[in-house]
Amino acid sequence: MMNTSHNRQHDRKPSRALLWTLGLGLTLLVMMPNGFVARLQAQAPDPSTLPPPPQASSPTLPSEGDPEIVQTLVPILQKHNLPAAAAAWITSDGIQKIGVAGVRKRGSDVPATLKDLWHIGSNTKAMTATLTALMVEKGLLDWQTRVGEIMSQNEWAISIHPDLESVTVTQLLTHRAGFPSNLPWHDILPAAPRRAQRREAARRALQTEPEFQPGSTAQYSNLGYVVLGAMLESKTGKSWEDLMRSMLFQPLGMNSAGFGGIGSPGRIDQPWGHLSGGSPIELNGPTADNAPVLGPAGTVHCTLQDWSRFVLDQLRGFQGKEGLLSPESYQAIQSRHFEGEYSLGWVPLERDWAGGTAYNHTGSNTMYFSNAWIAPNRDLAILVCVNQGLDAFEATDEIVAQIIELVAAEHAAQADQPSSPDILQQ
């Protein structure tokens, strides 16, 4: 069962400080004047300031995959005392290198493998944005559809606060709807079906005076994505989970993808979740996650290969290549909206190593941590997963930076350049 002490965090009243939630289980207060891009996640890896990549050595942890990735993971796992990590280097041609190192559960000798599932937390948000784009392409709604047009209609109709009737799909996806970050999720009709839970969450959100005028301010909100999920469910009559399976997972071949906690209760058959500090959670399994109502904001799990299938499609789409969506939909997802610092499910950041704009997001349910970067101008994406909570961020960032170094070194070798590679110079 989930450690409920971490869910009580959601009951706190948001302060005037920026509420930035890296994942779902723990809300961080970040006092930064330049908006929420200055949060921890946005401290992008800067390879020019890092020591040289770890030298090749014989791993002392169990490992599997490409030696270059393994030799990157092992010393960083040891440095940060983490149980396991997996990482992938992706181009528009697919996975170039992938590896995993460490154990599924601290104190055991059961190795993590390339067939394992990983919980990706708030990296689900880009998937929900993509699902929404598919709905837009089908003509079921558009980016400017207002919540009042859907949630005040049909048999699920609810009354909406006048200041919230005009909140749009785009405002929900960019955290500008005026909602708080979270609700006390486990208190929302716990015995009811997920669609009913999301409708109730939407009712509570939409009947309450907004914390700020919608569209005026960015405040990271899991609740906004849950309200959007309720809108998609109301429009189609299907659950968000069923929509994800039929419209996203199946077309992309993400056969391992699912929702909620992972593993069989009491068995070390998948990476076991660990809290910050390294303590294994008491019990693993499907219920070892945040409340299912939070699905659209962050309950997806899958293998690293299947997450790569989704990110590969995003990379190709952001490059103007053929993918699951139309070019117009990819453009909508990657664009900054409202002159803000959040696109649709991604944080766009200007980085020299990326040759321009990179797209980043992290995710954590306080028991796992994921970190994703897409650099379309470099034809590069990097994914990292760890089976430990929020204190794994620094390690994932180091892994990303070292893989950037690895990519740069390969580019230099291919060009037969003895000097520093272009990927770090430009």
Secondary structure, 3 states (H helix, E strand, C coil): CCCHHHHHHHHCCCCCCEEECCCCCCCEEECCCCCHHHCHHHCCCCHHHCCCCCCCCCCCCCEEECHHHHHHHHHHHHHHCCCEEEEEEEECCEEEEEEEEEECCCCCCCECCCCCEEECHHHHHHHHHHHHHHHHHCCCCCCCCEHHHHHCCCCCCCCCCHHHCCCEHHHHHCCCCCCCCCCCHHHCCCCCCHHHHHHHHHHHHHCCCCCCCCCCCCCCCHHHHHHHHHHHHHHHCCCHHHHHHHHHHHHHCCCCCEECCCCCCCCCCCCCCECCCCCECCCCCCCCCCCHHHHHHHCEEEEHHHHHHHHHHHHHHHCCCCCCCCHHHHHHHHCCCCCCCCCCCCEEEEEHHHCEEEEEEEEECCCCEEEEEEEHHHCEEEEEEECCCHHHHHHHHHHHHHHHHHHHHHHHHHCCCCCCCHHHHC
